[in-house]
Amino acid sequence: MGLRLPAIVNAKRSLIRSLSISSQTADSKTLDIPKGYFAVYVGERQKKRFVIPISYLNEPLFLDLLSQAEEEFGYDHPMGGITIPCSENTFLDLTSRLSV
């Protein structure tokens, strides 16, 4: 099992860019995100918004999910958060296994 450090660095860099863009367009949705957290939109058809800890960026399972999201959606997110292309149940199952 090899580490994909360039992919991790790019994901973090893109996430920071996405967060700074969304904070520049501060609407009511971005105001309710506490420091140390970020918004993601999860779902295959209808998207549900989740606010999750930034510490998830250190978790290999979550990074794999981000890689899949990048392949499907890229990092241009008109909703202001990252869109993750999986079912809500899959996302909840995965995040329940992560340490905060």
Backbone bond lengths (Angstrom), bond angles and torsions (degrees), N, CA, C in turn:
res aa  C-N    CA-C-N  psi(-1)  N-CA   C-N-CA  omega(-1)  CA-C   N-CA-C  phi
1 M - - - 1.452 - - 1.519 107.50 -
2 G 1.310 116.81 118.31 1.450 120.91 -179.76 1.515 111.65 -103.44
3 L 1.298 115.18 152.36 1.461 119.81 176.46 1.516 109.85 -85.90
4 R 1.301 115.82 139.13 1.451 121.04 178.12 1.525 108.25 -105.62
5 L 1.323 116.26 70.38 1.455 120.45 -175.86 1.520 113.41 -59.66
6 P 1.340 120.33 -41.87 1.465 118.30 177.96 1.525 112.20 -59.29
7 A 1.325 117.49 -38.69 1.467 120.16 179.19 1.518 110.84 -65.74
8 I 1.336 117.04 -39.73 1.462 120.95 179.05 1.523 110.13 -65.59
9 V 1.318 116.70 -45.76 1.459 120.75 -179.86 1.523 110.03 -62.35
10 N 1.324 118.05 -43.99 1.462 120.82 178.93 1.520 111.43 -63.99
11 A 1.325 117.79 -40.25 1.465 120.64 179.12 1.518 110.56 -63.53
12 K 1.344 116.69 -44.53 1.460 119.54 179.35 1.522 110.82 -65.30
13 R 1.320 117.08 -42.15 1.461 121.36 179.96 1.534 110.26 -62.12
14 S 1.328 116.12 -44.35 1.463 120.38 179.56 1.512 111.32 -67.37
15 L 1.324 116.97 -37.13 1.457 120.42 178.29 1.523 110.36 -64.44
16 I 1.319 116.67 -44.11 1.462 120.51 178.39 1.522 109.65 -60.90
17 R 1.343 117.09 -42.33 1.460 121.13 178.37 1.522 110.06 -62.41
18 S 1.323 117.07 -44.39 1.465 121.55 179.41 1.519 110.92 -63.01
19 L 1.330 117.21 -41.44 1.460 120.39 179.69 1.518 111.40 -66.90
20 S 1.336 117.59 -38.90 1.462 119.32 -179.26 1.527 110.81 -69.89
21 I 1.327 117.63 -35.45 1.461 120.69 177.20 1.519 109.69 -66.34
22 S 1.327 116.96 -43.76 1.459 119.36 -179.16 1.516 111.05 -67.95
23 S 1.324 119.04 -30.96 1.453 119.81 178.51 1.519 111.33 -73.97
24 Q 1.338 117.26 -25.46 1.460 120.17 176.21 1.523 110.64 -71.53
25 T 1.307 117.65 -27.94 1.461 121.47 178.88 1.527 109.05 -103.19
26 A 1.321 116.15 43.59 1.463 122.47 -171.81 1.523 112.30 -56.13
27 D 1.315 115.63 103.22 1.446 121.09 172.43 1.523 107.41 -107.54
28 S 1.304 117.42 -173.09 1.464 120.28 -175.63 1.522 112.28 -62.04
29 K 1.344 118.23 -29.40 1.461 120.00 -179.39 1.523 112.18 -70.06
30 T 1.314 118.58 -37.37 1.462 119.77 -178.25 1.521 111.43 -79.66
31 L 1.306 118.05 -18.96 1.458 120.50 -179.29 1.526 112.15 -73.36
32 D 1.324 117.62 -21.60 1.461 119.28 -177.79 1.526 113.37 -95.40
33 I 1.317 117.51 16.69 1.464 121.47 176.99 1.528 108.08 -98.36
34 P 1.333 117.40 114.82 1.466 119.47 -179.81 1.527 112.01 -69.19
35 K 1.305 115.53 158.29 1.458 121.30 176.95 1.530 108.97 -58.87
36 G 1.335 115.37 135.82 1.458 120.44 -179.83 1.516 113.62 91.56
37 Y 1.325 117.25 6.18 1.455 122.69 -180.00 1.521 109.76 -130.13
38 F 1.348 116.73 165.03 1.456 120.92 174.42 1.525 109.07 -148.59
39 A 1.323 115.24 160.55 1.465 120.83 -176.67 1.519 110.67 -94.96
40 V 1.314 115.53 140.06 1.460 122.26 171.03 1.520 107.29 -130.49
41 Y 1.326 115.33 151.81 1.458 121.48 176.20 1.511 107.44 -113.09
42 V 1.323 116.20 126.01 1.455 122.32 -172.41 1.527 109.37 -121.83
43 G 1.310 115.10 136.74 1.453 119.82 174.92 1.510 110.75 146.76
44 E 1.310 114.92 157.58 1.452 119.86 -179.65 1.524 111.16 -90.22
45 R 1.311 117.32 -40.34 1.467 120.94 177.27 1.520 110.12 -113.43
46 Q 1.324 115.04 -65.95 1.456 119.95 178.53 1.525 108.21 -92.99
47 K 1.318 116.32 126.91 1.460 121.09 -175.80 1.529 110.82 -90.72
48 K 1.327 115.95 135.61 1.455 121.92 175.15 1.528 107.88 -114.11
49 R 1.306 116.15 136.94 1.465 122.09 -176.42 1.529 110.38 -88.19
50 F 1.345 115.80 132.23 1.456 122.97 174.96 1.520 108.22 -125.13
51 V 1.306 117.26 141.57 1.467 122.41 173.55 1.521 105.87 -108.26
52 I 1.333 115.33 117.33 1.466 120.69 -172.69 1.523 110.37 -125.42
53 P 1.333 116.99 156.72 1.467 120.19 -178.62 1.530 112.61 -69.89
54 I 1.306 115.43 144.91 1.472 121.41 177.29 1.526 110.42 -63.45
55 S 1.321 117.64 -23.53 1.472 120.73 179.61 1.527 112.32 -59.19
56 Y 1.347 117.68 -19.81 1.459 120.51 176.49 1.531 111.62 -62.15
57 L 1.328 117.04 -20.54 1.471 120.03 179.45 1.526 112.34 -68.72
58 N 1.315 116.88 -10.77 1.464 120.82 176.75 1.529 112.01 -94.46
59 E 1.316 117.06 -0.72 1.464 122.10 -175.83 1.528 111.32 -97.97
60 P 1.349 118.46 122.93 1.467 121.26 -178.87 1.531 113.81 -57.17
61 L 1.335 118.25 -38.56 1.472 120.26 178.87 1.520 111.43 -61.52
62 F 1.325 116.30 -42.95 1.460 120.05 -179.40 1.528 110.42 -69.72
63 L 1.321 117.36 -37.77 1.470 120.68 178.23 1.524 111.25 -63.82
64 D 1.330 117.48 -36.43 1.469 120.24 175.24 1.525 110.37 -63.24
65 L 1.323 116.13 -41.19 1.464 120.33 178.00 1.528 110.59 -64.03
66 L 1.326 117.56 -40.08 1.468 121.29 176.50 1.523 111.53 -63.46
67 S 1.319 116.90 -38.18 1.468 120.17 177.86 1.525 110.82 -62.80
68 Q 1.323 116.25 -41.41 1.464 119.97 177.05 1.521 110.71 -64.13
69 A 1.328 117.02 -39.51 1.466 121.10 178.37 1.524 110.60 -64.79
70 E 1.333 116.69 -39.41 1.464 120.52 178.45 1.520 110.83 -63.09
71 E 1.341 116.61 -42.41 1.469 120.37 179.84 1.525 111.40 -62.01
72 E 1.331 116.46 -39.06 1.463 119.35 -175.13 1.530 112.67 -85.34
73 F 1.344 117.27 -40.08 1.461 120.57 -172.54 1.519 114.62 -115.32
74 G 1.327 118.63 -15.31 1.460 120.13 -171.66 1.518 109.30 71.52
75 Y 1.321 117.39 -158.54 1.458 120.03 179.99 1.521 112.41 -117.48
76 D 1.320 117.89 21.11 1.456 121.98 175.44 1.522 107.34 -99.08
77 H 1.321 117.19 102.34 1.451 121.86 -173.14 1.517 111.05 -117.26
78 P 1.317 117.60 101.17 1.461 120.72 -177.90 1.526 113.46 -64.69
79 M 1.325 117.93 -19.20 1.465 120.47 -179.16 1.530 111.38 -79.82
80 G 1.311 118.91 -10.82 1.459 121.80 179.12 1.513 114.18 96.41
81 G 1.300 118.68 -12.30 1.454 122.43 177.89 1.513 108.98 -128.78
82 I 1.289 116.53 175.75 1.458 121.05 -179.95 1.529 109.02 -79.33
83 T 1.327 116.82 135.87 1.457 121.97 177.92 1.522 109.16 -97.10
84 I 1.331 116.07 125.88 1.462 121.33 -178.68 1.526 108.27 -112.82
85 P 1.349 116.66 120.30 1.468 121.56 -172.71 1.529 113.79 -86.24
86 C 1.307 117.06 67.52 1.457 119.77 175.06 1.526 107.78 -144.57
87 S 1.300 116.35 169.58 1.463 119.06 179.02 1.522 109.34 -70.98
88 E 1.320 115.09 157.27 1.458 120.84 178.55 1.529 110.58 -61.23
89 N 1.330 116.95 -39.44 1.474 120.68 179.42 1.521 111.97 -63.34
90 T 1.334 116.77 -41.59 1.471 120.75 178.05 1.522 110.18 -62.79
91 F 1.329 116.92 -44.41 1.466 121.46 179.80 1.527 110.43 -62.03
92 L 1.324 117.49 -46.20 1.466 120.92 -179.55 1.527 111.16 -64.11
93 D 1.333 116.84 -38.52 1.462 120.57 177.85 1.526 110.30 -63.98
94 L 1.327 116.76 -45.45 1.463 120.86 -179.55 1.526 111.16 -63.78
95 T 1.323 117.47 -47.72 1.477 120.16 -176.78 1.525 111.69 -69.20
96 S 1.327 117.69 -25.44 1.466 119.34 177.72 1.522 111.70 -69.32
97 R 1.337 116.56 -20.11 1.469 120.99 178.94 1.516 113.48 -91.24
98 L 1.339 117.31 -3.60 1.464 120.85 -177.80 1.515 110.45 -93.03
99 S 1.332 115.36 147.30 1.463 119.45 174.55 1.516 108.47 -87.78
100 V 1.304 115.74 140.56 1.471 120.12 -176.68 1.500 110.51 -88.31
